[in-house]
Amino acid sequence: MADETPTAPTDDTASATKETAPKRRRSVRALKPAEPPAAAVPAAKEPRVPKRASLDPATARALRLRREADRRRPRFVRQAAHRYARIGRDESWRRPRGLQSKQRRHYGYRSVVVRIGYRSPARSRGLVPSGFRPVVVRTSQELAKIDAQTEAVIIARTVGTRRRLAREEAARRLGLHLLNPIATPESEE
């Protein structure tokens, strides 16, 4: 029986090797990446871009009320939107005008009709959720006229990519909030 091949270890020998093997623990410090050293070169003095608009208390309250009203406001569904995909697809609203229309006559089992009572407060209309009033900009001269505390920049869609990047950089240098950036600076990444 000299041709015998070695056999796999039995369960007794395998459990003995497991018990005797020392447990290795990885240190938590080794898992954390090393922090980069503090920047020796001071950053360029650019105005800080505000994240939120500075609003008077009445406008801030109107924005709060608008957010609450948006949560409570129902979805305004067009008549027969459930029946035809072409009607309900784009979430547009048209007033029901049929003489026999149950929705126009406000029957309880039909969806609600748009009314003036669902409107948001007048002070909050036209503001983006961060409180800024959006201003569409096409040229760099228009950037200089914008108030950085209350207005935010939207670069027009007709501006090409090369000029758009230049406008974005100019807006950052002026400390303006940009609503539709295509390039994020290194500090925001």
Secondary structure, 3 states (H helix, E strand, C coil): CCCCCCCCCCHHHHHHHHHHCCCCCCCHHHHCCCCCCCCCCCCCCCCCCCCCCCCCHHHHHHHHHHHHHHHHCCCCCCCCCCCCHHHHCCCCCCCCCCCCCCCCCCCCCCCCCCCHHHCCCHHHCCCCCCCCEEEEECCHHHHCCCCCCCEEEEECCCCCHHHHHHHHHHHHHHCCEECCCCCCCHHHC
